[in-house]
Amino acid sequence: MEYFVSLLVMIGLYVTLSSSFNLIIGYGGLISIAHPVFFALGAYTTGVLSVNTSLHPLVTIAAGGAVAALASFMLSLPSLRISGDYLLITSIGFQLGVIEIIKNLDFVGGASGLSGIPNIVETHRSLKFALALLLLAAAVVLFVRKLTRGPYGRAIRAMRDDELAFSALGRNAMNIKIAIFALGSGIAGVAGGLYAYYYQYLTPDQFEILQSAMILTMVVVGGMGSVFGPTVGAVLLIALPEAITFLNLPAEVMGPLRGIIFTALVIVFLFLRPQGLVAPRVAGEAQ
Amino acid sequence: MNTVLSIEKLNKRFGGVVVADNIDLQLGAGEVVGLIGPNGAGKTTLFNLISGVVPADAGRISLAGKRLDTLPVYRRARHGVARTWQHMRLFQSMSVLDNLLVAGSQYPGESFWRLIVAASAVKAAETHNRDKAHAILSRMGLAALANANVADITFGQQKLIGLARALMSDSPLLLLDEPMAGVEGSAYDTMRKIVAEEAATGRAICVVEHNVSFIRALCTSAIFMVRGRIVERGGVEALLESRALAELYFGK
């Protein structure tokens, strides 16, 4: 039971992360790999505040989201001004650089990690965290759905189709990109806040660049630019590796097997179904 | 006549190639000016310079007294520069109606902030834009296509939608880049009718076009460009009969 509930925690967490990342990369067309950094900034902000102050958890989690959203400007303002590819390059630097800084900052625990985050739930701990994260995930998916329909969604779509034609109609593409980036990053920060309270211990290597590959795979397999795609991708990519543990294979086979399945999945999808399991809707929907 | 567009000493070169050579140009309300000249004369580049797609090296561009040349593309559009593109540049994944809606002169829904704090203004603008888009489509006889995907309609219809999109903003200046190229049949007649109607509303229209009968029928004057330079400006007939132009199009 405990095992099943911990899976639900992971699913809630990764649906939130992949859906918010989908907003950035799938809808905004902004190629960034720094999503784990905003997740980390949220987690560390909440962690540090909870260790050093007696602020209410809701306040510290909100602060985590706010710091992540604000930090996104540091990446988006200079690099989006130039053009798309520069964002990818600067995001790699940002991902590696911020994690390196965290490793070397004493007040966030440095490389050995931040411990002593208070336990805010006494009974049925995992179940309550699973519930909170699943609720957050559902709220994020519904938010993305609402945002990407109606006038804002139409503008996002038009911008992605042809940014120059979009600008020549008097629309401010830069504003939209920066807003989408901040929203997606802020959501990752909120997820980080919950994550901090759940694990009560943070280390920099929980937010390494491999996390980025994981989240990106969920988005690609599920369906980039579709509302429910990342949910399907996240559930699948968390459930599948867990499912094969029931085969009772020896540990030396299990490790590589997971890696092979993971990689094979990405390759198969890129060749056979690049739009992902849940294809984005095509014409005339943003009304 | 009210001057809508005023260009003074506009210069632009790409490397060693001069694409705008000291261009002076005035465009008045209600004027329809045909921009003619050989390929590479800098006609489309002039549109790109006016709309801000390409920054000028030197010179001044103003619209109804407001200086444009230091502004980014979207702000020039907001000040009243509407344009079409030779290759339409429609939003390919969207419906005909959505292509028009996104082009409204007021579109508060593009700001995430205003979606929250000014929801009623967003809604009002949506309604206004929707009515306007339907009205333009009806004028073009394309009302039935409102919900079709732009990728699924004919080339001539796509050209018309490109024009319709530019009409959504009521801009005082309209730049049309080869509106008739590849357009035939009923779309051709519609295009002529709409451009004539728009000119009658008092917009200043500048049109790059190779179709001589279109220029004869609609333009109040014409400009002849060669190698980034305005060689001649005058009445349509006089210009079409000028020796320089005849040599260029038909040889010596």
Chai-1 contact restraints between the chains, C-beta under 6 A:
chainA,res_idxA,chainB,res_idxB,connection_type,confidence,min_distance_angstrom,max_distance_angstrom,comment,restraint_id
A,P151,B,G109,contact,1.0,0.0,6.0,A-B,restraint_1
A,P151,B,E126,contact,1.0,0.0,6.0,A-B,restraint_2
A,Y152,B,G109,contact,1.0,0.0,6.0,A-B,restraint_3
A,Y152,B,L115,contact,1.0,0.0,6.0,A-B,restraint_4
A,R154,B,D98,contact,1.0,0.0,6.0,A-B,restraint_5
A,R154,B,V102,contact,1.0,0.0,6.0,A-B,restraint_6
A,A155,B,E110,contact,1.0,0.0,6.0,A-B,restraint_7
A,R157,B,M94,contact,1.0,0.0,6.0,A-B,restraint_8
A,A158,B,F91,contact,1.0,0.0,6.0,A-B,restraint_9
A,A158,B,V102,contact,1.0,0.0,6.0,A-B,restraint_10
A,D161,B,F91,contact,1.0,0.0,6.0,A-B,restraint_11
A,D161,B,Q92,contact,1.0,0.0,6.0,A-B,restraint_12
A,D161,B,S93,contact,1.0,0.0,6.0,A-B,restraint_13
A,D162,B,R89,contact,1.0,0.0,6.0,A-B,restraint_14
A,A165,B,R89,contact,1.0,0.0,6.0,A-B,restraint_15
A,S167,B,V73,contact,1.0,0.0,6.0,A-B,restraint_16
A,S167,B,Y74,contact,1.0,0.0,6.0,A-B,restraint_17
A,A168,B,S51,contact,1.0,0.0,6.0,A-B,restraint_18
A,A168,B,V73,contact,1.0,0.0,6.0,A-B,restraint_19
A,A168,B,A77,contact,1.0,0.0,6.0,A-B,restraint_20
A,A168,B,R83,contact,1.0,0.0,6.0,A-B,restraint_21
A,L169,B,A77,contact,1.0,0.0,6.0,A-B,restraint_22
A,L169,B,A103,contact,1.0,0.0,6.0,A-B,restraint_23
A,G170,B,Y74,contact,1.0,0.0,6.0,A-B,restraint_24
A,G170,B,A77,contact,1.0,0.0,6.0,A-B,restraint_25
A,G170,B,R78,contact,1.0,0.0,6.0,A-B,restraint_26
A,R171,B,Y74,contact,1.0,0.0,6.0,A-B,restraint_27
A,R171,B,E110,contact,1.0,0.0,6.0,A-B,restraint_28
A,N172,B,Y74,contact,1.0,0.0,6.0,A-B,restraint_29
A,A179,B,F112,contact,1.0,0.0,6.0,A-B,restraint_30
A,A283,B,S95,contact,1.0,0.0,6.0,A-B,restraint_31
A,A283,B,N149,contact,1.0,0.0,6.0,A-B,restraint_32
A,G284,B,S95,contact,1.0,0.0,6.0,A-B,restraint_33
A,G284,B,N147,contact,1.0,0.0,6.0,A-B,restraint_34
A,A286,B,D98,contact,1.0,0.0,6.0,A-B,restraint_35
